[in-house]
Amino acid sequence: MSEPVAAAPGWKSAGRWLAPPAVAAAIWALPHGRFDARAWGLLTVFAATIAGLIAQPLPGGAVVLVAVALVGLLRIVPAPQALSGFANPTVWLIVAAFMVGRGFVKTRLGERIAYALIGAFGGTALRLGYSLVLADLVLAPAIASNTARAGGVLYPITRSVARAFDSEPGPTARRLGAFLMKAVYQGDLVVSAMFLTAMTGNPLVAEMARQSSGVAVTWAGWALAAALPGAAGIAVVPLLVYRLCPPEVGPVPEARGLARSRLAEMGPMSRAEKRMLGVAIAMLVLWATGTWHDISSTTVALAGVAALLLLDVLQWSDIQSEGVAWDAFVWFGGLVMMAEKMNEAGLLSAFVAGVAPLVGGWRWPVALACLLLLYMYAHYFFASLTAHVTALFPAFFALACARGAPPLLAALALGFFSSINAAMTHYGTGPAVVFYGAGYLSQAEWWKIGFIMSLAHATLWLAVGFPWWKALGLW
């Protein structure tokens, strides 16, 4: 969920620790207006938490735990209410999705799917890129962490394929590796936007939208709204990366042979893989048909984890040791609680009332498009998709609604842009660190191609998305 915090020497380390209290002091010093000390204290702690998530003096979960302790110690929120976020169904949906993803990794079913697609379609460098992105698409609904999915499953495969063609960082990087690293990474951003359970920040978007406006974002509704612009992105992104970072090799028939040899080494599907596949399919069917029954997405996810335990695919020790999931539990539980309490205190509505005149006079489609672009490029200042959502989504969502944008459309559009906004930098999300860290592209190359790709992402989701959302009746 959150990256380990590396030790930083001197003023850099001190700056990380000073950022949260400095922000807290600045917020508390502002005129409180009509808000009492408790409401303003909650805003102060929340702002300091966001500063901590960005500066990272501690891992994200630890930062949020400190914030939860503070709101209780300072009596800003009564203790039972301070812990209310940990009973939120959305928080448990995220935890359960991580556990299901653990099953894919443990059984190696994710690897098998990726190698099978490469063996079937990977006859050229471009088709190899498409095969890896399609593997990401297949895995995305059931693996909520894009870092675990792209960094943990797809990156080792991508790296081994590049090495098989003697493409290493340095003089041979452009032979194949540079293209694959960039194509798979950019494709993962599209895939992360396509499902409610494909990126850890997506359920948080849905929950914050529900708290703010009462709008219900369902798994099936998210997937349907993302289907056409997402499909366009999957079709265009590898091809555009191919043009921007052309590999020196063309046909790569050896890739299919490599994939088939790896599949042969793995042998036939194990009993655990078959059970994992069956549970995953059952979960996807129940999520996709949510409007036909009364089973919530969270209940489906928890039932899936229970089935994996009963079928001996996962052991309880796997659940206990999935540290990323429990980090997410603390992170999201605390943030959901603070967001809900700030909304109840009227802080968000006051912000909107003060800022709305800045976009006054704009028709809501124009205002929403501009807000989406501003929201996207603000990610230059963030090293985490979830921190970006936490810091900016409530305000941007409220502004869009204040200008007349339909709440469901605004929530979904901002949710989609919460993934593709990581296109530009080498630090914007976990997989960026992994794929850039392979060393196939310089920072300048990564940023240059990333900026061009960000324009392509935004154009596709706006140009294809708005007509599609109109056809779906979202506006």
SVG drawing of the C-alpha trace seen along z (x, -y; Angstrom):
<svg xmlns="http://www.w3.org/2000/svg" viewBox="-32 -35 58 66">
<polyline fill="none" stroke="black" stroke-width="0.4" points="0.0,0.0 2.7,-2.5 6.3,-2.4 9.0,-1.8 10.4,-5.0 14.1,-5.2 16.4,-7.1 17.2,-10.6 20.2,-12.5 20.3,-15.9 17.7,-18.5 15.7,-16.2 14.9,-13.9 14.1,-16.9 11.9,-18.4 9.8,-15.2 9.2,-15.4 8.6,-19.1 6.1,-19.2 3.0,-17.8 3.3,-20.1 4.1,-23.1 1.0,-22.5 -1.0,-22.0 0.2,-25.2 -0.6,-27.1 -4.1,-25.7 -4.9,-26.3 -3.7,-29.9 -6.3,-30.7 -9.5,-32.4 -12.0,-29.7 -15.1,-31.7 -18.3,-29.9 -16.6,-26.6 -15.9,-25.6 -12.6,-24.3 -13.4,-20.7 -14.4,-21.1 -11.3,-23.2 -9.1,-20.8 -10.3,-18.0 -9.4,-20.0 -6.0,-20.7 -5.3,-17.0 -6.6,-16.0 -4.3,-18.6 -1.3,-17.5 -2.1,-13.9 -2.1,-14.7 1.2,-16.5 2.5,-13.4 1.3,-11.1 3.2,-13.3 6.4,-13.9 6.4,-10.3 8.3,-10.7 6.6,-7.3 4.8,-4.8 1.3,-5.8 -0.5,-3.5 1.6,-4.8 0.9,-8.4 -2.9,-7.8 -2.7,-5.8 -1.0,-8.8 -3.8,-11.0 -6.6,-8.7 -4.8,-8.7 -4.6,-12.5 -8.3,-13.0 -9.1,-10.8 -6.6,-12.2 -7.6,-15.8 -11.3,-14.8 -12.0,-16.1 -14.0,-13.0 -15.3,-10.6 -13.3,-7.3 -16.0,-5.1 -16.5,-7.5 -12.8,-7.8 -12.7,-4.1 -15.9,-4.0 -13.9,-4.0 -12.6,-0.5 -16.1,0.9 -16.7,-0.7 -17.6,1.9 -15.4,0.2 -12.4,0.6 -13.1,4.3 -13.6,4.6 -10.1,3.3 -8.6,5.7 -10.4,8.7 -9.3,7.7 -5.7,7.8 -6.2,11.3 -7.7,12.5 -4.7,11.0 -2.4,13.0 -4.1,16.2 -3.2,15.3 0.4,14.7 0.8,17.7 -0.7,20.2 1.2,18.6 -2.1,18.4 -1.3,14.8 2.0,15.9 0.2,18.8 -2.3,16.4 0.4,13.9 2.6,16.6 -0.5,18.2 -1.3,14.9 2.3,14.3 2.4,17.8 -0.8,17.2 -0.3,13.7 3.3,12.5 4.7,13.0 6.0,9.4 7.3,6.8 4.0,4.8 1.9,7.9 4.1,8.9 3.2,5.5 -0.5,6.1 -0.3,9.6 1.2,8.2 -1.4,5.4 -4.2,8.0 -2.8,10.1 -3.0,7.1 -6.6,6.6 -7.5,10.2 -5.9,10.0 -7.1,6.4 -10.6,7.1 -9.3,9.5 -5.9,7.9 -6.6,4.5 -3.0,3.4 -1.6,2.1 1.8,2.5 1.3,6.1 -0.3,6.8 2.1,4.9 5.1,4.8 4.8,8.2 3.4,10.4 4.0,8.6 7.3,6.9 9.3,10.1 7.8,11.6 8.5,8.4 12.1,8.4 12.7,12.0 11.4,11.6 13.6,8.5 16.6,10.5 15.8,13.4 16.4,11.0 19.6,9.7 18.0,6.4 19.6,5.0 19.8,1.5 22.4,-0.5 23.3,-0.1 20.8,2.7 17.9,1.1 16.2,0.0 16.3,3.5 13.1,4.5 13.2,3.7 12.6,0.0 9.4,0.4 8.1,3.2 8.7,1.4 6.9,-1.7 4.1,0.0 3.2,2.3 3.4,-0.6 1.2,-2.9 -1.2,-0.1 -1.5,0.6 -2.7,-2.9 -5.6,-2.3 -6.4,1.1 -6.3,-0.4 -9.0,-2.9 -11.3,-0.2 -12.5,1.6 -13.6,0.6 -11.3,3.2 -8.3,2.6 -6.6,-0.1 -6.8,-0.7 -7.9,-4.3 -10.9,-3.5 -13.1,-2.2 -12.1,-5.3 -13.4,-7.4 -16.7,-5.6 -16.9,-6.0 -16.1,-9.7 -18.7,-10.3 -21.3,-8.4 -20.5,-10.4 -20.6,-13.7 -23.6,-13.4 -25.2,-10.0 -24.4,-8.7 -24.0,-4.9 -21.0,-3.8 -21.4,-0.1 -18.8,2.4 -20.8,3.0 -21.6,-0.7 -17.9,-1.6 -16.9,1.2 -19.6,0.3 -18.7,-3.5 -15.0,-2.6 -15.5,0.0 -15.4,-2.0 -12.7,-4.6 -10.7,-1.9 -10.9,0.3 -9.8,-2.6 -6.9,-3.2 -5.8,0.5 -6.0,0.4 -4.0,-2.9 -1.5,-3.0 0.8,-0.2 0.8,-1.4 1.6,-5.0 4.4,-3.8 5.7,-1.7 5.9,-4.9 7.5,-7.0 9.9,-4.3 10.3,-1.9 12.0,1.4 14.9,2.4 13.5,5.9 10.4,6.6 9.2,10.2 9.9,12.0 8.8,15.6 11.2,16.7 8.9,15.0 6.2,17.4 8.6,20.3 9.9,18.8 6.4,18.5 5.5,22.1 8.7,23.4 7.8,21.5 4.3,23.0 5.9,26.5 8.1,25.9 5.0,25.0 3.2,28.2 -0.5,28.6 -2.8,26.5 -2.6,27.5 -5.6,28.1 -4.9,24.8 -4.9,22.9 -8.2,24.4 -9.8,23.6 -8.4,20.1 -9.7,19.6 -13.2,20.9 -13.4,18.6 -12.3,15.6 -14.8,16.3 -17.6,16.7 -16.6,13.3 -16.6,11.5 -20.0,12.9 -21.5,11.8 -19.9,8.4 -21.1,7.9 -24.7,8.9 -24.9,6.8 -28.1,5.2 -29.8,8.6 -29.3,9.6 -28.8,8.0 -25.3,9.2 -22.9,6.3 -19.5,6.1 -17.8,6.3 -19.8,9.5 -18.8,11.1 -15.1,10.3 -15.1,11.6 -17.0,14.7 -14.2,15.2 -11.5,15.0 -13.5,17.4 -13.8,19.8 -10.0,19.7 -9.4,20.5 -11.9,23.4 -10.5,24.8 -6.9,24.6 -5.8,22.2 -4.8,19.7 -3.8,20.5 -4.6,18.2 -0.8,17.4 -1.2,15.9 -3.9,13.6 -1.8,12.7 1.3,12.0 -0.4,9.8 1.1,6.7 0.1,4.5 -3.6,5.3 -3.4,4.4 -1.5,1.2 -4.4,0.4 -6.9,1.2 -5.4,-1.3 -4.8,-3.9 -8.3,-3.8 -10.1,-3.3 -8.7,-6.5 -9.1,-8.5 -12.7,-7.5 -13.5,-8.5 -11.9,-11.9 -13.6,-12.6 -17.0,-11.6 -16.6,-13.8 -15.4,-16.8 -18.5,-16.4 -20.8,-16.3 -19.1,-19.4 -19.9,-21.3 -16.2,-22.0 -16.5,-20.7 -19.6,-22.7 -18.0,-25.8 -14.9,-25.3 -17.1,-24.8 -19.1,-27.9 -15.9,-29.9 -14.2,-28.5 -17.2,-27.9 -17.2,-31.6 -13.8,-30.9 -15.5,-28.6 -18.7,-30.6 -20.2,-31.2 -18.7,-28.0 -21.1,-25.4 -20.6,-22.2 -19.1,-20.1 -16.4,-22.7 -15.9,-23.1 -15.7,-19.3 -13.2,-18.8 -11.0,-21.6 -11.2,-20.2 -10.2,-16.8 -7.1,-18.2 -6.1,-20.2 -6.7,-17.2 -4.6,-15.1 -1.5,-17.3 -1.6,-18.1 -0.1,-14.6 3.3,-15.9 3.3,-16.8 2.3,-13.3 4.1,-10.0 0.9,-8.0 -2.4,-7.6 -4.2,-7.1 -2.7,-10.2 -3.8,-12.1 -7.3,-10.9 -7.4,-11.6 -6.1,-15.1 -7.9,-16.3 -10.9,-14.2 -13.4,-15.6 -12.7,-19.2 -12.7,-18.6 -15.8,-16.4 -17.6,-19.1 -16.6,-21.8 -17.8,-19.7 -21.2,-19.1 -21.5,-22.8 -21.1,-23.7 -24.0,-21.3 -22.2,-18.1 -24.2,-15.0 -22.7,-13.6 -22.4,-10.0 -20.6,-11.2 -18.3,-13.5 -17.4,-10.7 -16.6,-8.2 -14.7,-10.7 -12.5,-11.8 -12.1,-8.1 -10.8,-7.2 -8.4,-10.2 -7.2,-9.0 -5.3,-6.3 -4.2,-7.8 -2.8,-10.8 0.4,-8.8 1.4,-8.8 4.0,-11.5 6.6,-10.8 8.8,-7.9 7.5,-8.3 3.7,-8.8 2.7,-5.3 4.3,-2.0 4.7,-0.4 6.4,-3.6 9.2,-3.1 9.5,0.6 9.5,0.2 11.6,-2.9 14.0,-1.3 14.7,1.4 17.0,-1.2 15.9,-0.9 14.9,-4.6 16.6,-7.7 14.5,-10.1 14.4,-12.6 13.1,-9.9 10.5,-8.6 9.2,-12.1 9.1,-13.1 7.2,-10.0 5.1,-10.1 3.9,-13.7 3.0,-12.8 1.1,-9.7 -0.7,-11.9 -2.1,-14.0 -3.2,-10.8 -4.8,-9.4 -6.7,-12.6 -7.8,-13.0 -9.1,-9.4 -11.0,-9.5 -12.6,-12.9 -13.3,-12.4 -14.5,-8.8 -15.8,-9.0 -18.2,-11.9 -20.2,-10.5 -20.2,-7.0 -21.4,-8.4 -24.1,-10.3 -25.2,-7.1 -25.3,-5.4 -27.6,-8.1 -25.0,-9.5 -25.7,-13.0"/>
</svg>
